[in-house]
Amino acid sequence: MTETFLHRGRRIAREAADRWWGPGHPGAAPHAAAGARRHDIHRRWRAAVREIGLSERVYLPGGVHRVEPRIARVVLGRPERFTVRLGAGQTFDDLTAVGKAIARAFDADRIRVTELADDLVEIELLSDAVAPTSMRRPGAAPAAA
């Protein structure tokens, strides 16, 4: 039985994906963990927006539509940050007014909100925990500044 060009291409792509990101690959676990964290950030954001009141219902002939700020980009690391596209009629001040509630929703001590454009805002999740100091080998000379 012969494979069509399209089916053969899909099979090759699937085999390559299994080879690179399959369960046995060393990069699979961190990749899956990062995806789960991004999903968690999106989930917490949607819940926080509804609870805080930044989500508005718009009644259209086809039904009810929810207008809310949407996450445009997530950057994992320290500190985690994400870019939010504001909903229609929302301003930077609307978001900063509920900053403490957003921090609570993400279990952060505080947040930093930066306006990037009229409808784009970046939110950084900050922690007051003491960051670990750099480690040196015992007996090593301190680095010159």
C-alpha positions in Angstrom: 0.0 0.0 0.0 1.4 3.4 -0.9 1.3 6.5 1.2 0.3 9.8 -0.2 2.8 12.6 0.1 0.6 14.3 2.7 0.3 11.2 4.9 4.0 10.5 4.7 4.8 14.1 5.7 2.5 13.9 8.8 4.0 10.6 9.8 7.6 12.0 9.6 6.6 15.1 11.5 4.9 13.0 14.2 8.0 10.7 14.5 10.3 13.7 14.8 8.1 15.3 17.5 8.1 12.0 19.4 11.9 11.8 19.1 12.5 15.4 20.2 9.8 15.9 22.8 8.7 12.4 23.7 8.7 11.1 27.3 12.2 9.8 27.1 13.8 13.0 25.9 15.7 15.0 28.5 14.1 18.2 27.4 10.5 16.9 27.7 10.0 17.4 31.4 11.1 21.0 31.6 9.1 21.8 28.5 6.0 20.2 30.0 6.5 22.0 33.3 6.8 25.4 31.5 3.6 24.7 29.6 1.8 23.8 32.8 3.0 27.0 34.5 1.8 29.1 31.6 -1.5 27.4 31.7 -1.7 28.0 35.4 -1.0 31.7 34.9 -3.8 32.0 32.3 -6.2 30.1 34.5 -5.5 32.3 37.6 -5.7 35.5 35.4 -9.2 34.6 34.1 -10.4 33.8 37.6 -8.9 36.9 39.1 -10.4 39.2 36.4 -13.9 37.8 37.0 -13.6 38.1 40.8 -12.1 41.6 40.8 -14.6 43.0 38.3 -12.4 43.8 35.4 -14.5 41.5 33.2 -17.6 43.0 31.7 -20.6 41.4 30.1 -21.7 42.8 26.8 -25.2 41.8 25.6 -25.3 41.2 21.8 -28.1 39.8 19.7 -26.2 36.5 19.4 -25.8 36.2 23.2 -23.7 37.4 26.1 -20.0 38.2 25.4 -17.4 38.7 28.1 -14.9 41.6 27.5 -11.8 41.1 29.7 -8.1 41.9 29.6 -6.3 39.1 27.8 -2.8 37.8 28.4 -0.8 38.3 25.2 2.6 36.9 26.3 4.1 35.1 29.3 7.8 35.2 30.3 8.8 32.6 32.9 11.7 33.2 35.1 12.5 35.5 38.1 10.4 37.5 38.2 7.6 36.0 36.2 5.9 38.6 34.0 3.2 38.7 31.5 1.8 41.2 29.0 -1.9 42.0 29.1 -4.0 43.5 26.4 -6.6 45.6 28.0 -10.3 45.2 27.1 -12.3 47.9 25.4 -12.7 51.0 27.5 -10.2 49.8 30.2 -7.2 51.9 31.2 -3.9 51.5 32.9 -5.4 53.1 36.1 -8.2 50.5 36.2 -5.5 47.8 36.5 -3.3 49.5 39.0 -6.3 50.2 41.2 -6.8 46.5 41.8 -3.1 45.6 42.0 -3.2 44.1 45.5 -6.1 41.8 44.5 -4.1 40.6 41.4 -1.0 40.0 43.6 -3.2 37.9 46.0 -4.6 35.9 43.1 -1.0 34.9 42.0 0.3 34.4 45.6 2.8 37.2 45.0 3.8 39.7 47.7 3.4 42.6 45.2 3.2 43.4 41.5 4.8 46.0 39.3 2.6 47.3 36.5 4.2 49.0 33.5 2.3 50.6 30.7 3.8 49.6 27.3 1.2 51.2 25.0 -2.4 52.5 25.3 -3.8 49.0 25.4 -0.7 46.9 26.5 0.4 46.5 30.1 3.2 44.4 31.6 2.7 42.8 35.0 5.6 41.5 37.0 5.0 39.2 40.0 7.4 40.2 42.7 8.3 38.5 45.9 9.8 40.0 49.1 11.7 36.7 49.9 15.4 37.1 50.1 17.1 35.9 47.0 19.9 33.3 47.5 23.4 34.8 47.5 26.0 33.6 45.1 27.9 30.6 46.3 31.7 30.4 46.4 34.0 27.5 46.9 35.5 27.4 50.4 38.9 29.1 50.3 38.3 30.8 47.0 39.3 34.5 46.7 36.4 37.0 46.3 35.8 38.2 42.8 37.2 41.6 42.0 34.6 44.2 41.2 
